[in-house]
């Protein structure tokens, strides 16, 4: 198997809230793919795409797959690379200001590692990591 692209599809409860959260954090909208059913953003230098679908739409599109409650479980955790400890700290402040939740505060761990975990308003977790 050699797919041309890969992207993620996550279930959300409120598209407007999701769109505002990721725009405030500075992620670039993938506008051709924004509709009444989803909002979409590019992440990272290689423009990895994450689509945020209304949960009922996503479940009806992928047939026989149920999505859990991301507030209490994790379907996946994405890691976003920070260039410095200062940038990680800045991002933590931006996440809180945008309405996200800091799950674990920025801290040093391991051998020269630094980072934190945050959740978007729907509970999707992201790990910010400087190594």
Short mmCIF file of the C-alpha atoms (twelve columns), coordinates in Angstrom:
data_MODEL
# 
_entry.id   MODEL 
# 
loop_
_atom_site.group_PDB 
_atom_site.id 
_atom_site.type_symbol 
_atom_site.label_atom_id 
_atom_site.label_alt_id 
_atom_site.label_comp_id 
_atom_site.label_asym_id 
_atom_site.label_seq_id 
_atom_site.Cartn_x 
_atom_site.Cartn_y 
_atom_site.Cartn_z 
_atom_site.pdbx_PDB_model_num 
ATOM 1   C CA . UNK A 1   0.000   0.000  0.000  1 
ATOM 2   C CA . UNK A 2   1.358   3.436  -0.925 1 
ATOM 3   C CA . UNK A 3   -1.214  6.161  -0.256 1 
ATOM 4   C CA . UNK A 4   -0.685  9.599  -1.796 1 
ATOM 5   C CA . UNK A 5   -1.807  11.425 1.376  1 
ATOM 6   C CA . UNK A 6   -2.786  10.846 4.974  1 
ATOM 7   C CA . UNK A 7   -4.943  13.081 7.147  1 
ATOM 8   C CA . UNK A 8   -6.876  12.817 10.384 1 
ATOM 9   C CA . UNK A 9   -10.621 13.030 10.981 1 
ATOM 10  C CA . UNK A 10  -11.783 13.954 14.495 1 
ATOM 11  C CA . UNK A 11  -15.315 14.220 15.878 1 
ATOM 12  C CA . UNK A 12  -16.450 17.499 17.488 1 
ATOM 13  C CA . UNK A 13  -19.641 18.868 18.998 1 
ATOM 14  C CA . UNK A 14  -19.493 22.475 17.758 1 
ATOM 15  C CA . UNK A 15  -17.876 23.528 14.463 1 
ATOM 16  C CA . UNK A 16  -17.941 27.258 15.173 1 
ATOM 17  C CA . UNK A 17  -16.176 26.795 18.520 1 
ATOM 18  C CA . UNK A 18  -13.600 24.466 16.917 1 
ATOM 19  C CA . UNK A 19  -12.944 26.863 14.049 1 
ATOM 20  C CA . UNK A 20  -12.463 29.821 16.378 1 
ATOM 21  C CA . UNK A 21  -10.127 27.855 18.704 1 
ATOM 22  C CA . UNK A 22  -7.731  26.745 15.954 1 
ATOM 23  C CA . UNK A 23  -7.828  30.103 14.162 1 
ATOM 24  C CA . UNK A 24  -6.923  31.905 17.417 1 
ATOM 25  C CA . UNK A 25  -3.937  29.527 17.746 1 
ATOM 26  C CA . UNK A 26  -2.859  30.555 14.227 1 
ATOM 27  C CA . UNK A 27  -3.464  27.350 12.287 1 
ATOM 28  C CA . UNK A 28  -4.222  27.853 8.592  1 
ATOM 29  C CA . UNK A 29  -7.768  26.903 7.531  1 
ATOM 30  C CA . UNK A 30  -8.095  24.376 4.723  1 
ATOM 31  C CA . UNK A 31  -10.958 26.445 3.296  1 
ATOM 32  C CA . UNK A 32  -11.945 24.334 0.317  1 
ATOM 33  C CA . UNK A 33  -12.871 21.611 2.817  1 
ATOM 34  C CA . UNK A 34  -14.842 23.736 5.276  1 
ATOM 35  C CA . UNK A 35  -18.614 23.207 5.176  1 
ATOM 36  C CA . UNK A 36  -21.659 22.852 7.410  1 
ATOM 37  C CA . UNK A 37  -20.349 19.374 8.348  1 
ATOM 38  C CA . UNK A 38  -16.664 20.045 9.033  1 
ATOM 39  C CA . UNK A 39  -13.853 22.544 9.471  1 
ATOM 40  C CA . UNK A 40  -10.354 21.688 8.353  1 
ATOM 41  C CA . UNK A 41  -6.868  22.995 9.198  1 
ATOM 42  C CA . UNK A 42  -3.265  22.535 8.091  1 
ATOM 43  C CA . UNK A 43  -0.725  21.583 10.801 1 
ATOM 44  C CA . UNK A 44  3.060   21.834 10.520 1 
ATOM 45  C CA . UNK A 45  5.447   22.641 7.710  1 
ATOM 46  C CA . UNK A 46  4.242   19.723 5.585  1 
ATOM 47  C CA . UNK A 47  0.590   20.826 5.848  1 
ATOM 48  C CA . UNK A 48  -0.742  17.744 7.633  1 
ATOM 49  C CA . UNK A 49  -4.524  18.064 7.471  1 
ATOM 50  C CA . UNK A 50  -6.931  17.508 10.334 1 
ATOM 51  C CA . UNK A 51  -10.639 17.575 9.536  1 
ATOM 52  C CA . UNK A 52  -12.984 18.249 12.451 1 
ATOM 53  C CA . UNK A 53  -16.391 16.718 11.655 1 
ATOM 54  C CA . UNK A 54  -19.610 16.948 13.602 1 
ATOM 55  C CA . UNK A 55  -19.658 13.603 15.417 1 
ATOM 56  C CA . UNK A 56  -22.935 12.360 13.896 1 
ATOM 57  C CA . UNK A 57  -21.733 13.192 10.365 1 
ATOM 58  C CA . UNK A 58  -18.419 11.392 10.825 1 
ATOM 59  C CA . UNK A 59  -20.073 8.313  12.315 1 
ATOM 60  C CA . UNK A 60  -22.578 8.144  9.440  1 
ATOM 61  C CA . UNK A 61  -19.771 8.511  6.860  1 
ATOM 62  C CA . UNK A 62  -17.539 5.720  8.194  1 
ATOM 63  C CA . UNK A 63  -20.336 3.171  8.844  1 
ATOM 64  C CA . UNK A 64  -20.220 0.871  11.848 1 
ATOM 65  C CA . UNK A 65  -17.600 2.933  13.711 1 
ATOM 66  C CA . UNK A 66  -18.488 4.710  16.943 1 
ATOM 67  C CA . UNK A 67  -16.361 7.521  18.286 1 
ATOM 68  C CA . UNK A 68  -15.837 7.651  22.036 1 
ATOM 69  C CA . UNK A 69  -16.136 10.655 24.284 1 
ATOM 70  C CA . UNK A 70  -12.857 12.517 23.809 1 
ATOM 71  C CA . UNK A 71  -13.420 14.313 27.119 1 
ATOM 72  C CA . UNK A 72  -12.750 11.059 29.014 1 
ATOM 73  C CA . UNK A 73  -10.730 8.901  26.594 1 
ATOM 74  C CA . UNK A 74  -8.118  9.344  23.871 1 
ATOM 75  C CA . UNK A 75  -8.541  8.139  20.334 1 
ATOM 76  C CA . UNK A 76  -5.112  9.552  19.415 1 
ATOM 77  C CA . UNK A 77  -2.650  12.151 20.654 1 
ATOM 78  C CA . UNK A 78  -0.796  14.352 18.203 1 
ATOM 79  C CA . UNK A 79  2.608   15.815 19.038 1 
ATOM 80  C CA . UNK A 80  3.437   19.350 17.914 1 
ATOM 81  C CA . UNK A 81  7.142   20.206 17.902 1 
ATOM 82  C CA . UNK A 82  8.264   23.389 19.641 1 
ATOM 83  C CA . UNK A 83  11.576  25.011 18.772 1 
ATOM 84  C CA . UNK A 84  12.359  26.129 22.333 1 
ATOM 85  C CA . UNK A 85  11.152  25.988 25.927 1 
ATOM 86  C CA . UNK A 86  10.077  29.610 25.564 1 
ATOM 87  C CA . UNK A 87  7.967   28.766 22.528 1 
ATOM 88  C CA . UNK A 88  6.329   25.869 24.388 1 
ATOM 89  C CA . UNK A 89  5.498   28.200 27.287 1 
ATOM 90  C CA . UNK A 90  4.098   30.783 24.861 1 
ATOM 91  C CA . UNK A 91  1.930   28.139 23.213 1 
ATOM 92  C CA . UNK A 92  0.602   27.033 26.600 1 
ATOM 93  C CA . UNK A 93  -0.515  30.615 27.266 1 
ATOM 94  C CA . UNK A 94  -2.088  30.865 23.799 1 
ATOM 95  C CA . UNK A 95  -3.967  27.579 24.283 1 
ATOM 96  C CA . UNK A 96  -5.466  28.788 27.570 1 
ATOM 97  C CA . UNK A 97  -6.365  32.185 26.098 1 
ATOM 98  C CA . UNK A 98  -8.094  30.466 23.162 1 
ATOM 99  C CA . UNK A 99  -10.260 28.351 25.479 1 
ATOM 100 C CA . UNK A 100 -8.242  25.142 25.616 1 
ATOM 101 C CA . UNK A 101 -7.303  23.202 28.743 1 
ATOM 102 C CA . UNK A 102 -3.755  22.550 29.896 1 
ATOM 103 C CA . UNK A 103 -3.813  18.849 30.854 1 
ATOM 104 C CA . UNK A 104 -0.224  18.792 32.083 1 
ATOM 105 C CA . UNK A 105 1.708   22.014 32.664 1 
ATOM 106 C CA . UNK A 106 4.977   22.684 30.798 1 
ATOM 107 C CA . UNK A 107 7.783   20.807 32.509 1 
ATOM 108 C CA . UNK A 108 11.215  19.296 31.910 1 
ATOM 109 C CA . UNK A 109 11.469  15.507 31.785 1 
ATOM 110 C CA . UNK A 110 13.816  12.835 30.541 1 
ATOM 111 C CA . UNK A 111 17.019  13.856 28.840 1 
ATOM 112 C CA . UNK A 112 16.592  17.458 27.612 1 
ATOM 113 C CA . UNK A 113 12.874  17.113 26.969 1 
ATOM 114 C CA . UNK A 114 10.320  19.813 27.723 1 
ATOM 115 C CA . UNK A 115 6.653   20.060 27.000 1 
ATOM 116 C CA . UNK A 116 3.023   19.935 28.003 1 
ATOM 117 C CA . UNK A 117 -0.289  18.389 26.991 1 
ATOM 118 C CA . UNK A 118 -3.381  20.384 26.130 1 
ATOM 119 C CA . UNK A 119 -6.935  19.586 25.125 1 
ATOM 120 C CA . UNK A 120 -9.039  21.530 22.658 1 
ATOM 121 C CA . UNK A 121 -12.630 22.414 23.628 1 
ATOM 122 C CA . UNK A 122 -13.807 18.933 22.547 1 
ATOM 123 C CA . UNK A 123 -11.143 17.174 24.602 1 
ATOM 124 C CA . UNK A 124 -8.789  16.193 21.738 1 
ATOM 125 C CA . UNK A 125 -5.301  15.980 23.215 1 
ATOM 126 C CA . UNK A 126 -2.113  17.467 21.771 1 
ATOM 127 C CA . UNK A 127 1.375   17.020 23.174 1 
ATOM 128 C CA . UNK A 128 3.721   19.984 22.688 1 
ATOM 129 C CA . UNK A 129 7.275   18.740 22.778 1 
ATOM 130 C CA . UNK A 130 10.740  20.319 22.661 1 
ATOM 131 C CA . UNK A 131 13.684  17.943 22.549 1 
# 
